[in-house]
Amino acid sequence: MSEAALQRGVVCAIVGAAVLTFVSLLFIVAPYGRHARPGWGPTIGARAGWILMESPSALGFAAIFALGRHRAELAPLALCALWEAHYVHRTFVFPFRLPATSRRMPLAIAAMGASFNCANAYMNARWISDLGTYPAAWLADPRFVLGAALFGLGAAINVRADGALLRLRREGGYAIPRGGLFDLVASPNYFGELVEWIGFALAAWSLAGAAFALYTAANLVPRAIAHRRWYRAQFAEYPRERRAIVPFLL
Ligand SMILES: NC(=O)c1ccc[n+]([C@@H]2O[C@H](COP(=O)([O-])OP(=O)(O)OC[C@H]3O[C@@H](n4cnc5c(N)ncnc54)[C@H](OP(=O)(O)O)[C@@H]3O)[C@@H](O)[C@H]2O)c1
């Protein structure tokens, strides 16, 4: 099998996984964080779980990228920098901001996340640094410029919202977050994450990037809906008009 055929196969597998994930998560809420519950096998500390789960995205991506023929070219390097800016933070900064009281995560969740991230890192790194073609002029293409700007905006929303939630958590448990995008949606951190990967898909203009953006939506939309359901059940005063993830829409 040629590598181009393998790449197409992985893209199709990720799209298939997105459909399966979306449908499953509408019925079964992933059992970590506030939705943690017994019956999912051995568990691992939240910090270790996040590092284990996300390491393939940070380290695996970097290793595969470094093997590609285009690894030293400007545009692939710029796309790599966007990816790594997100994943170095997610793998090596975010877990250390989690409060000590964070609930443990089922090992199965960390393992499933890590497996997905291996396939996703391979698919995107290989495309950017070898199978795809990105001349330096791509950096001035409106798709790259708009995509990179969306990525930066999404990252800022995501990190800021995560920071606010982590502060609440450290200050004494769960509470209704207020202010900014929190007044519009239950999970602005997920909204930011989604904007980031839509931006990345635009900047890379690849099926690999689009498949990952689709998977992110399939994963985070049902979880944001579950979060909003949880807020409504926990807090009688939770504002009814807040959407789950996309302001004014969803
Ligand atoms: N690309 C993807 O497919 C994907 C998938 C999953 C996550 N992520 C990203 O990973 C990050 C973390 O995800 P997550 O699912 O853990 O997000 P989350 O459920 O919003 O929780 C984020 C952190 O804030 C705490 N928290 C949330 N709401 C709170 C509230 N109302 N009061 C007090 N504390 C609160 C949580 O504590 P507890 O954990 O103890 O509840 C957790 O420590 C996010 O940036 C997300 O976008 C990406």
The ligand as an ORCA input file, in Angstrom:
! r2SCAN-3c Opt
* xyz 0 1
  N      -9.808     18.400     21.158
  C     -10.617     17.649     21.904
  O     -11.321     16.804     21.363
  C     -10.672     17.819     23.414
  C     -11.326     16.849     24.179
  C     -11.418     17.031     25.566
  C     -10.877     18.160     26.163
  N     -10.230     19.073     25.401
  C      -9.685     20.297     26.027
  O      -9.082     19.982     27.271
  C      -9.376     20.991     28.249
  C     -10.001     20.370     29.501
  O     -11.166     19.641     29.115
  P     -12.238     19.182     30.204
  O     -13.170     18.272     29.482
  O     -11.568     18.741     31.460
  O     -12.959     20.602     30.496
  P     -13.985     21.010     31.657
  O     -14.902     19.888     31.968
  O     -14.578     22.316     31.272
  O     -13.029     21.222     32.949
  C     -11.897     22.051     32.910
  C     -11.386     22.229     34.340
  O     -12.189     23.170     35.042
  C     -12.880     22.563     36.138
  N     -14.261     23.063     36.050
  C     -15.057     23.012     34.963
  N     -16.233     23.621     35.202
  C     -16.178     24.066     36.476
  C     -17.091     24.802     37.310
  N     -18.292     25.172     36.879
  N     -16.714     25.117     38.577
  C     -15.478     24.755     39.017
  N     -14.577     24.071     38.271
  C     -14.919     23.724     37.016
  C     -12.789     21.081     35.900
  O     -12.824     20.337     37.091
  P     -13.193     18.738     37.043
  O     -12.315     18.131     35.987
  O     -12.884     18.249     38.384
  O     -14.638     18.649     36.662
  C     -11.436     20.972     35.186
  O     -10.396     21.018     36.132
  C     -10.285     22.001     27.563
  O      -9.518     23.093     27.134
  C     -10.827     21.253     26.357
  O     -11.111     22.126     25.285
  C     -10.105     18.919     24.040
*
